[in-house]
C-alpha cells in the first residue's frame, strides 16, 4: 500500500519493505514487536529518533498475476525509464570531459 508519513504514522508495512536503509530499519523494528499494541525500543538513526507501535494486523493477500499485471508493468516501465535516464545523464557527463 502507498504510505506517507502523516503525524508520525507510516501506514501499513510488510516484511519485504526494504527499499532504503530507513525502510529496512523500520520494518525490522516493527517485525520484532511481539503483539498488537506493543512498542519497539526507542531507536536512534541518522534520520532521527524512532519508536514503532504495532497498531493492527491484516493477513497478507494472495493476488492472481492477472490482477497485478498492470501495476507490475507500470513499475517496470518506471524502473527502466529511471535506469535509462541515469545512463543517459552519465553518458552526457562523460562526453563533457
N, C-alpha and C positions, 0 to 999 in steps of 0.2 A: 504494500500500500504506500502511496505517497506520504511523506512525512514532512513536517515543518516544525521548527522549534516555535512554540507558542506558549508564553507564560511558563516556560520550563518544561512543557510537555513535548515528548518526541512522537507520540503516536505508537502504532504497532511496529514491532521489530520481529525479525525471525532469526533463527540460528545462523543463517547464511549472511546476515548483514556484515559487511566487511570491506566495503569499497575503499575506505580510508582507515588509517590507524585509529582515528577517533571513533568511527563506527564499530570497528572491531573491539575497541576497549569498552564501549558502552554495551555492546552485545555480550561480551564476556562477563561484565558486571551483572547484567540482567539475568543471564542464564545460570549464574552462581547463586541466585536467591532461591531459598528453599520452598516458599509457598506464597500464594497471593496475599498481598498486604504487607509483606516483609520489606525491609530496606537493605540496600547494599551498604558496605562501609563507605565512608567518605573517601573519595579518591582525588588526588591532585595530579593534573596533567598539564602540559604546556598551554593547552587551550583554556584551562580554568579548573575549578573545583567542582566535582560531580558527586551526586547522590542519586541512586536509582531506586524507585519503588515499583514493585510488581503490582500493577493495578487490576489486571484481569487476564484471563487466558482464553484464547479461542483455538480450537483444533485446526491443524493445517488442512488445507483443502487440496484434494487431488482434482486437477482440471484436465480435460482432454486437450490434446495438441490442437485440434481444430478451434477450441475456444480461446487459445492463447496465440495462435498463429500470427494474427495481425499485429499484436503487441510485440512479439519476438522479431517480426520483420522490421517494425519501426525502430526498435532498439538496435538491431544490427545495421540498419541504414545510418542511424545516428553515429554508431561506433565507427563505421567505415568512413563517414564524412569527416569526423574528427581526426581520424588517422590520416586521411588524405590531405586535409588542411595542414596538419602538423608537418607532414613530409614535404608539402609544397613550400611552406614557410622556411623550413630548414634548407631546401634547395635554393631558394632565393637568397638566403643569407650566405650560403657558400659561394654563390656567384658574385656577391658584392665584394668579396675579398680580393 
